[in-house]
Amino acid sequence: MDYPLLSAFWTMLLFFGLTLWLYLLFVVISDIFRSRDISGWGKAGWLTAVIILPLLGVLAYTIFRGDSMGERAMADRQRQQALYQGFQPSAVQSQGVADDMAKLVDLRRNGEISEEDFQRAKSRVLT
């Protein structure tokens, strides 16, 4: 039952460090898949580097491609926001439920919205 305060502090530091590391790993892997300027082989190479040598892979990725990670995330957020705002069904813009559903299906088919976004917007249109 003897657990000194310094050991408790060290345990908390390790736990939060592991949590931060897992978050950073998740961000890097999602950025690898989100990046449109990397070929399939490039994505496979970066993913292999990040999985096999996690510390060096993530550090190398943030050194070589870190400056554009924020730009890609911001561009994706702005694109999704524009799509969301562009599809707000209103009495003035809307020609009817069928037209709204056709727009939704086109957005989903083009990969501009996810299946969850499609279901959410569909339920809004149909109610």
N, C-alpha and C positions, 0 to 999 in steps of 0.2 A: 504494500500500500504506500510505498515511498516513491513518489513521482515528483521530482523537483520542478520548480517553476521554470527553470531554463529548459528542461526537457519538454515541458508542455509548450513552451514558446517555439522550440525547434520543431515539434510535431505539427503545430499549426502552420508554421512557415513552409514545411514540406508539403502539407496538404494544399495550401493555397497556391504554392508553386506548381504542383501537379495539375490543379484545376486550371491555372493560367496556361500551362503548357498544352493541355488538351484543347482548350479554346483556340489557341494559336494554331494548332495542328488542324483543327476543323476549319478555321478561316482559310488557311493556305490550301487545303484540299478542295474546298468549295471554290476558291479563286482559280485553281487549276482547271476545274471543269467549266467554270463560267467564262474563262478567257477565250475569245474568238480569234485571237491573233496567233494562237499556238496550234500547230497541226496535231493530228491524232498521235503521231509518234512522239512529238514533243511532250504532249500531256502524259503519255505512258512513261516517258523518261523521267519527268519531274515527279510523277506519282511513285515510281520505283525508288527514286532518290529519297523521297520523303518517308516512304515506308521502311526501306532497308536501313538507311542511315538517318533516323529522324532528326537529330539535332543538327547535323551538317546539312541535311536536305532542306530543312526549314530555314536555316540561316542563309544558305545559298539562294534559295528562292526569294527571300526578303531582300537580299543584297541586289540580285540581278533584276527582279521584277517588282520589288516592293513599292517603287515610286508610282507605278500605275495601278496598284491594287485598289487604292482609294478612288482613283478616277473611274475604274470599272464598276465599283460598288455604287458610286454616285450616279453614274450613267444608267445602271440597271434600275436604281430606285426612281430616277426621274422618268425613265421609260414606262415603268409600271404605274407610276402616279399619273402620267399623261394618258395611258390607256384606261385607267380607272376613271379619271375625270372625263375622258372623251366618251365614255359609255354610260354616263349617268342618264338613265331613262327619265325624260321629262315630257310634259304635255306638248311643249313647243317643238322639241327635236324629234320626238318619237312619232313614227308613222303607224305604229301598232306593235302588238306583241310578236307577230311573225317576223317583222323586220328586225326587232331587237334580238330575237332568237337566232336569226340568220347571221347577224353581226357577231354574236357570241360564238356561234359554231365556227365562223371564219377565224376569229381570234384564237380559238383553241386549236384549230387545224394548223394554223401557221406557227403554233408554239409560243404565241405572245402572252398567253395566260395559262396557268396551270389548271389541272382538273378541279382542284378545290375552289379556285377563283371562278371557274365556269359554273360549278354547282351553286356557289353563293349568289352569283349574278343571275343565274337562271331562277332561283327561288325568289329573288327580288322582282324579276320581270313578271313571273307568273302570279305574284300576289297582288 
